[in-house]
Amino acid sequence: MERKQQQTEDMQQRVKELQHQVEELRELVNTLLSVIVEEPDGVHSGAAPTIPGQGMLEVCM
Protein backbone atom coordinates (compact mmCIF):
# COMPACT_ATOMS: atom_id res chain seq x y z
CA MET A 1 0.00 0.00 0.00
CA GLU A 2 2.81 2.41 0.89
CA ARG A 3 4.60 1.62 -2.35
CA LYS A 4 1.52 2.44 -4.42
CA GLN A 5 1.12 5.75 -2.57
CA GLN A 6 4.76 6.60 -3.25
CA GLN A 7 4.33 5.78 -6.93
CA THR A 8 1.27 8.03 -7.08
CA GLU A 9 3.16 10.90 -5.46
CA ASP A 10 6.09 10.38 -7.83
CA MET A 11 3.75 10.40 -10.80
CA GLN A 12 2.05 13.59 -9.61
CA GLN A 13 5.43 15.27 -9.18
CA ARG A 14 6.47 14.17 -12.67
CA VAL A 15 3.22 15.54 -14.14
CA LYS A 16 3.86 18.90 -12.46
CA GLU A 17 7.39 18.98 -13.88
CA LEU A 18 6.10 18.17 -17.36
CA GLN A 19 3.43 20.87 -17.11
CA HIS A 20 6.12 23.38 -16.18
CA GLN A 21 8.24 22.30 -19.16
CA VAL A 22 5.23 22.62 -21.47
CA GLU A 23 4.61 26.18 -20.27
CA GLU A 24 8.26 27.10 -20.84
CA LEU A 25 8.19 25.59 -24.32
CA ARG A 26 4.92 27.38 -25.12
CA GLU A 27 6.52 30.71 -24.18
CA LEU A 28 9.55 29.90 -26.32
CA VAL A 29 7.41 28.97 -29.33
CA ASN A 30 5.38 32.17 -28.99
CA THR A 31 8.58 34.21 -28.82
CA LEU A 32 10.02 32.47 -31.87
CA LEU A 33 6.81 32.94 -33.84
CA SER A 34 6.81 36.64 -32.95
CA VAL A 35 10.38 36.96 -34.23
CA ILE A 36 9.58 35.04 -37.41
CA VAL A 37 6.57 37.17 -38.35
CA GLU A 38 8.13 40.49 -37.36
CA GLU A 39 9.07 42.57 -40.36
CA PRO A 40 12.56 44.08 -40.67
CA ASP A 41 11.28 47.55 -39.72
CA GLY A 42 9.67 46.14 -36.56
CA VAL A 43 6.12 46.83 -37.71
CA HIS A 44 3.55 44.04 -37.52
CA SER A 45 1.39 45.04 -40.46
CA GLY A 46 1.16 41.53 -41.87
CA ALA A 47 2.29 42.71 -45.29
CA ALA A 48 5.50 41.21 -46.59
CA PRO A 49 8.05 43.64 -47.97
CA THR A 50 8.19 43.75 -51.75
CA ILE A 51 11.43 43.59 -53.65
CA PRO A 52 11.22 45.17 -57.11
CA GLY A 53 11.87 42.69 -59.89
CA GLN A 54 11.81 39.58 -57.68
CA GLY A 55 8.18 38.52 -57.65
CA MET A 56 7.37 35.33 -55.77
CA LEU A 57 9.97 33.12 -57.50
CA GLU A 58 12.41 32.70 -54.62
CA VAL A 59 10.08 33.06 -51.63
CA CYS A 60 10.30 30.29 -49.05
CA MET A 61 8.28 30.02 -45.83
N, CA, C and O atoms as a GROMACS GRO file, in nm:
protein
  244
    1MET      N    1   0.082  -0.119   0.000
    1MET     CA    2   0.000   0.000   0.000
    1MET      C    3   0.087   0.126   0.000
    1MET      O    4   0.059   0.221  -0.073
    2GLU      N    5   0.190   0.126   0.081
    2GLU     CA    6   0.280   0.241   0.089
    2GLU      C    7   0.353   0.263  -0.044
    2GLU      O    8   0.376   0.376  -0.086
    3ARG      N    9   0.390   0.152  -0.107
    3ARG     CA   10   0.460   0.162  -0.235
    3ARG      C   11   0.371   0.226  -0.342
    3ARG      O   12   0.417   0.309  -0.420
    4LYS      N   13   0.245   0.187  -0.344
    4LYS     CA   14   0.152   0.244  -0.442
    4LYS      C   15   0.133   0.394  -0.417
    4LYS      O   16   0.124   0.473  -0.511
    5GLN      N   17   0.126   0.433  -0.290
    5GLN     CA   18   0.112   0.575  -0.257
    5GLN      C   19   0.235   0.653  -0.302
    5GLN      O   20   0.224   0.764  -0.353
    6GLN      N   21   0.352   0.595  -0.282
    6GLN     CA   22   0.476   0.660  -0.325
    6GLN      C   23   0.480   0.674  -0.477
    6GLN      O   24   0.522   0.778  -0.529
    7GLN      N   25   0.437   0.571  -0.548
    7GLN     CA   26   0.433   0.578  -0.694
    7GLN      C   27   0.338   0.688  -0.740
    7GLN      O   28   0.367   0.760  -0.835
    8THR      N   29   0.224   0.699  -0.673
    8THR     CA   30   0.127   0.802  -0.708
    8THR      C   31   0.186   0.941  -0.686
    8THR      O   32   0.169   1.029  -0.770
    9GLU      N   33   0.254   0.961  -0.574
    9GLU     CA   34   0.316   1.090  -0.546
    9GLU      C   35   0.426   1.121  -0.647
    9GLU      O   36   0.438   1.235  -0.692
   10ASP      N   37   0.505   1.020  -0.682
   10ASP     CA   38   0.609   1.038  -0.783
   10ASP      C   39   0.549   1.077  -0.918
   10ASP      O   40   0.601   1.164  -0.988
   11MET      N   41   0.440   1.012  -0.952
   11MET     CA   42   0.375   1.040  -1.080
   11MET      C   43   0.318   1.182  -1.080
   11MET      O   44   0.328   1.253  -1.180
   12GLN      N   45   0.258   1.224  -0.970
   12GLN     CA   46   0.205   1.359  -0.961
   12GLN      C   47   0.316   1.463  -0.971
   12GLN      O   48   0.298   1.567  -1.036
   13GLN      N   49   0.429   1.436  -0.909
   13GLN     CA   50   0.543   1.527  -0.918
   13GLN      C   51   0.594   1.536  -1.061
   13GLN      O   52   0.627   1.644  -1.110
   14ARG      N   53   0.600   1.422  -1.128
   14ARG     CA   54   0.647   1.417  -1.267
   14ARG      C   55   0.551   1.495  -1.358
   14ARG      O   56   0.596   1.567  -1.447
   15VAL      N   57   0.421   1.482  -1.335
   15VAL     CA   58   0.322   1.554  -1.414
   15VAL      C   59   0.340   1.705  -1.395
   15VAL      O   60   0.331   1.781  -1.491
   16LYS      N   61   0.364   1.748  -1.272
   16LYS     CA   62   0.386   1.890  -1.246
   16LYS      C   63   0.511   1.940  -1.319
   16LYS      O   64   0.510   2.049  -1.376
   17GLU      N   65   0.617   1.860  -1.317
   17GLU     CA   66   0.739   1.898  -1.388
   17GLU      C   67   0.714   1.910  -1.538
   17GLU      O   68   0.761   2.004  -1.602
   18LEU      N   69   0.640   1.814  -1.593
   18LEU     CA   70   0.610   1.817  -1.736
   18LEU      C   71   0.523   1.937  -1.772
   18LEU      O   72   0.542   1.998  -1.876
   19GLN      N   73   0.427   1.970  -1.686
   19GLN     CA   74   0.342   2.087  -1.711
   19GLN      C   75   0.428   2.214  -1.713
   19GLN      O   76   0.406   2.302  -1.796
   20HIS      N   77   0.523   2.222  -1.623
   20HIS     CA   78   0.612   2.338  -1.618
   20HIS      C   79   0.695   2.346  -1.747
   20HIS      O   80   0.713   2.455  -1.803
   21GLN      N   81   0.746   2.232  -1.792
   21GLN     CA   82   0.824   2.230  -1.916
   21GLN      C   83   0.739   2.272  -2.035
   21GLN      O   84   0.785   2.344  -2.124
   22VAL      N   85   0.614   2.225  -2.038
   22VAL     CA   86   0.524   2.262  -2.147
   22VAL      C   87   0.501   2.412  -2.150
   22VAL      O   88   0.501   2.473  -2.257
   23GLU      N   89   0.481   2.472  -2.033
   23GLU     CA   90   0.461   2.618  -2.027
   23GLU      C   91   0.585   2.693  -2.076
   23GLU      O   92   0.573   2.792  -2.148
   24GLU      N   93   0.702   2.646  -2.037
   24GLU     CA   94   0.826   2.710  -2.084
   24GLU      C   95   0.839   2.698  -2.234
   24GLU      O   96   0.875   2.794  -2.302
   25LEU      N   97   0.810   2.580  -2.288
   25LEU     CA   98   0.819   2.559  -2.432
   25LEU      C   99   0.715   2.642  -2.506
   25LEU      O  100   0.742   2.692  -2.616
   26ARG      N  101   0.597   2.657  -2.450
   26ARG     CA  102   0.492   2.738  -2.512
   26ARG      C  103   0.538   2.884  -2.522
   26ARG      O  104   0.518   2.949  -2.624
   27GLU      N  105   0.600   2.934  -2.415
   27GLU     CA  106   0.652   3.071  -2.418
   27GLU      C  107   0.761   3.086  -2.524
   27GLU      O  108   0.765   3.185  -2.596
   28LEU      N  109   0.848   2.986  -2.534
   28LEU     CA  110   0.955   2.990  -2.632
   28LEU      C  111   0.899   2.990  -2.774
   28LEU      O  112   0.944   3.067  -2.859
   29VAL      N  113   0.803   2.904  -2.800
   29VAL     CA  114   0.741   2.897  -2.932
   29VAL      C  115   0.675   3.030  -2.968
   29VAL      O  116   0.689   3.078  -3.080
   30ASN      N  117   0.602   3.088  -2.873
   30ASN     CA  118   0.538   3.217  -2.899
   30ASN      C  119   0.641   3.324  -2.929
   30ASN      O  120   0.620   3.407  -3.018
   31THR      N  121   0.752   3.324  -2.856
   31THR     CA  122   0.858   3.421  -2.882
   31THR      C  123   0.917   3.400  -3.022
   31THR      O  124   0.937   3.496  -3.096
   32LEU      N  125   0.945   3.276  -3.056
   32LEU     CA  126   1.002   3.247  -3.187
   32LEU      C  127   0.906   3.284  -3.299
   32LEU      O  128   0.949   3.339  -3.401
   33LEU      N  129   0.778   3.256  -3.281
   33LEU     CA  130   0.681   3.294  -3.384
   33LEU      C  131   0.673   3.445  -3.398
   33LEU      O  132   0.658   3.496  -3.509
   34SER      N  133   0.682   3.517  -3.288
   34SER     CA  134   0.681   3.664  -3.295
   34SER      C  135   0.801   3.714  -3.372
   34SER      O  136   0.789   3.808  -3.451
   35VAL      N  137   0.917   3.654  -3.351
   35VAL     CA  138   1.038   3.696  -3.423
   35VAL      C  139   1.026   3.662  -3.570
   35VAL      O  140   1.067   3.740  -3.656
   36ILE      N  141   0.969   3.546  -3.601
   36ILE     CA  142   0.958   3.504  -3.741
   36ILE      C  143   0.865   3.597  -3.818
   36ILE      O  144   0.897   3.634  -3.932
   37VAL      N  145   0.753   3.635  -3.760
   37VAL     CA  146   0.657   3.717  -3.835
   37VAL      C  147   0.687   3.866  -3.828
   37VAL      O  148   0.624   3.943  -3.900
   38GLU      N  149   0.780   3.907  -3.745
   38GLU     CA  150   0.813   4.049  -3.737
   38GLU      C  151   0.886   4.092  -3.863
   38GLU      O  152   0.977   4.025  -3.910
   39GLU      N  153   0.844   4.205  -3.915
   39GLU     CA  154   0.907   4.257  -4.036
   39GLU      C  155   1.037   4.328  -3.999
   39GLU      O  156   1.055   4.366  -3.884
   40PRO      N  157   1.126   4.347  -4.096
   40PRO     CA  158   1.256   4.408  -4.067
   40PRO      C  159   1.247   4.546  -4.002
   40PRO      O  160   1.335   4.585  -3.926
   41ASP      N  161   1.140   4.621  -4.031
   41ASP     CA  162   1.128   4.755  -3.972
   41ASP      C  163   1.062   4.750  -3.834
   41ASP      O  164   1.044   4.853  -3.770
   42GLY      N  165   1.025   4.629  -3.789
   42GLY     CA  166   0.967   4.614  -3.656
   42GLY      C  167   0.818   4.635  -3.652
   42GLY      O  168   0.758   4.632  -3.544
   43VAL      N  169   0.755   4.658  -3.767
   43VAL     CA  170   0.612   4.683  -3.771
   43VAL      C  171   0.540   4.552  -3.802
   43VAL      O  172   0.582   4.477  -3.889
   44HIS      N  173   0.433   4.526  -3.731
   44HIS     CA  174   0.355   4.404  -3.752
   44HIS      C  175   0.232   4.433  -3.837
   44HIS      O  176   0.119   4.421  -3.789
   45SER      N  177   0.253   4.471  -3.960
   45SER     CA  178   0.139   4.504  -4.046
   45SER      C  179   0.082   4.381  -4.113
   45SER      O  180  -0.032   4.382  -4.159
   46GLY      N  181   0.160   4.274  -4.120
   46GLY     CA  182   0.116   4.153  -4.187
   46GLY      C  183   0.151   4.151  -4.334
   46GLY      O  184   0.139   4.047  -4.399
   47ALA      N  185   0.193   4.263  -4.388
   47ALA     CA  186   0.229   4.271  -4.529
   47ALA      C  187   0.379   4.243  -4.544
   47ALA      O  188   0.462   4.302  -4.476
   48ALA      N  189   0.410   4.153  -4.633
   48ALA     CA  190   0.550   4.120  -4.659
   48ALA      C  191   0.613   4.232  -4.741
   48ALA      O  192   0.546   4.291  -4.827
   49PRO      N  193   0.738   4.261  -4.717
   49PRO     CA  194   0.805   4.364  -4.797
   49PRO      C  195   0.819   4.317  -4.942
   49PRO      O  196   0.841   4.199  -4.969
   50THR      N  197   0.806   4.409  -5.033
   50THR     CA  198   0.819   4.375  -5.175
   50THR      C  199   0.956   4.417  -5.224
   50THR      O  200   1.009   4.522  -5.188
   51ILE      N  201   1.012   4.331  -5.306
   51ILE     CA  202   1.143   4.359  -5.365
   51ILE      C  203   1.120   4.376  -5.515
   51ILE      O  204   1.078   4.281  -5.581
   52PRO      N  205   1.146   4.493  -5.568
   52PRO     CA  206   1.122   4.517  -5.711
   52PRO      C  207   1.196   4.415  -5.799
   52PRO      O  208   1.315   4.390  -5.779
   53GLY      N  209   1.125   4.358  -5.894
   53GLY     CA  210   1.187   4.269  -5.989
   53GLY      C  211   1.200   4.125  -5.942
   53GLY      O  212   1.245   4.040  -6.019
   54GLN      N  213   1.164   4.093  -5.820
   54GLN     CA  214   1.182   3.958  -5.768
   54GLN      C  215   1.056   3.872  -5.783
   54GLN      O  216   1.065   3.754  -5.815
   55GLY      N  217   0.940   3.930  -5.759
   55GLY     CA  218   0.818   3.852  -5.765
   55GLY      C  219   0.815   3.748  -5.653
   55GLY      O  220   0.873   3.769  -5.546
   56MET      N  221   0.750   3.637  -5.677
   56MET     CA  222   0.737   3.532  -5.577
   56MET      C  223   0.824   3.411  -5.612
   56MET      O  224   0.803   3.303  -5.555
   57LEU      N  225   0.918   3.425  -5.702
   57LEU     CA  226   0.997   3.312  -5.750
   57LEU      C  227   1.082   3.248  -5.640
   57LEU      O  228   1.086   3.125  -5.631
   58GLU      N  229   1.148   3.326  -5.559
   58GLU     CA  230   1.241   3.270  -5.462
   58GLU      C  231   1.194   3.291  -5.319
   58GLU      O  232   1.276   3.310  -5.229
   59VAL      N  233   1.062   3.288  -5.296
   59VAL     CA  234   1.008   3.306  -5.163
   59VAL      C  235   0.991   3.170  -5.099
   59VAL      O  236   0.934   3.079  -5.159
   60CYS      N  237   1.041   3.155  -4.976
   60CYS     CA  238   1.030   3.029  -4.905
   60CYS      C  239   0.980   3.058  -4.765
   60CYS      O  240   1.032   3.147  -4.699
   61MET      N  241   0.881   2.985  -4.719
   61MET     CA  242   0.828   3.002  -4.583
   61MET      C  243   0.847   2.874  -4.506
   61MET      O  244   0.810   2.865  -4.389
   0.00000   0.00000   0.00000
